[in-house]
C-alpha cells in the first residue's frame, strides 16, 4: 500500500473535525503536546519513572551536549527494502551512553519524559520520510544525516513544529525537491547536496545560522540546476521536434507520391529540396498555416504532373500549366537557405522534363496552339492550384491530428508535462525517476532525467495501462516535512 492509500485509510478513521484541523497550527500543537505529556504505558521506557528525583535525570543541556558530541559520528544508513531503518530505542541508548561519558558519572541517570517523547516524535517524522515513496532512496540516506540537528532544534525551539517558514524545515524540503530525480550517488548534484549537509553538521550547535547558510546554498544550487536543466531540456525538445517533423514530412511525401513514379533526375528536387522546404515550413508556421498548405498544394500538383498523359485533355492541361508549376517551385525554393545553384539545376531539370514529356507526346504533332492558350496558362494554373489547396483530402497528418485531439481530451489529469514519474522501462531493469517533458501529437510521451536528457518515449495508451497496473506511478513533488508531520499527526490522532 502506498502512502496515498495509507493516509486515505487513516483519514477515513478520523472525524471530520480532525481532518479539517490537520493543517491548523494550534491543533497540531495540541496533538504534539498531548503526545509528549502522556506516556504510552506499553512503551519500553528509557525515560525516568515519576518517583525518580530530578537530580537523577539529565537536564536539557546535557542532552544537547550529548547530541552535539555524536553529531558527526552518528551515521544512520538507509537501506531500501529494509523494514526498520530507524531504531529509536537503540538511538536513545547511544545518547544515554554519550551523556554518561560526558558527565563522567558512575550513577546511572535517566531522561525526563518531555525530552524523551520529543525525541520519539522527531523520530516518527523521520520514519515518515523513510516511508514516503516520493522521496528517492539516495535522498532518504542524506535526510537521515540531519536527525540530530533536527532533534536539537525541536528541543530548543518551541515553535519549530508550528512555524511553516522555519529554515530547518525549508532545508529538508529543498533537499527532497532538488533530489527528486536522483537515482544514484555518482553525480555532481548528489555530491553537492552531501557537501552542504556535511558543512551544516560541522558547524551547527544551537544557533540557527548554519541552517540559514544551508538554505542559501541550496537555493543557489537549485538556481544553477534549474538553468542547466532548462537549457538541456530545450535542446532535447528541439531535437525531438526535428525528428518528429521529419517523420511527418516523410509520411506526407509518401502519401501524395505513393502511386506516382518520380523521374530519376527529379528525385533530388522532391526528396531533398522540397522535403526540406516542407520541414522548415511546418517547424516555422505549423500545419494550419498558408505556407504549409501552399507547400502541400504544390507537391500535389507535382505528383499529378508526373502521371502519364492519358488523353489529349491531359496533354493540353500539362501544356498550359507546366510553366506555372516550374515558376512556383523555383520561387518557393529560392526563398529558402538552400544552395541556389542546386535549386536552379533542379528546377531546370523539372522544366526540361515537362518540355520533353510534352514534345514527345503523340498529341504534340496534331495540336495547333491558339492565341488564347498562352494567356490562359497562369489562369489554369491558379485554378488548379486553388482546387488542390482549398479542399485537401485527409492525409496522415490530418488523421494524426484528429486522433491526437480525441486522445488529449481523454488523457488523465495527472499526465501533464513537468510532472515526475517512476517510469517502467522493462522487466529486466528497475523503474526510472523521470520527468514528463513533452506530449507529442503522435500520442507519444517523452521523458527526461534530472539533467534534461531524453531517456525514453512511451505510447500514451501503454503508459496509462502501466499506471493502472502500478508499474509506473506519479511522484508527488510535495513539501516533505509538512506531509510527514500530517502523517504523524493523523497516526497519533487515531490512537487517542
Secondary structure, DSSP 8 states (H G I E B T S, - for coil): --HHHHHHHHHHTS-HHHHHHTT-HHHHHHHHHHHHHS--TTS---B--TTS-GGGEE-HHHHHHHHHHHTTT------TT-S-S--HHHHHHHHHHHHHHHHT-SS--EE-HHHHHHHHHHHHHHHHHHH-TTS-HHHHHHHHTTHHHHHHHHHH-TTTTT-TT-HHHHHHHHHHHHTTT---S-SHHHHHHHHHHHHHHHH-SS-THHHHHHHHHHHHHHHHHHHHHHHHHHHHHHHHHHHHHHHHHHHHHHHHHTTS---GGGHIIIIIIIHHHHHHHHHHH-TTSHHHHHHHHHHHHHHHHTS---SHHHHHHHHHHHHHHHHHHHHHHHTSSS-HHHHHHHHHHHHHHHHHHHHTSTTTTT----HHHHHHHHHHHHHHHHHHHHT----HHHHHHHHHHHHHHTS-TT--TT-EEEE--BTTB--EEEEEEEE-TTSEEEEE-TTS-EEEEEEHHHHHHHHHTTSSEEE----HHHHHHHHHHHHHHHH-
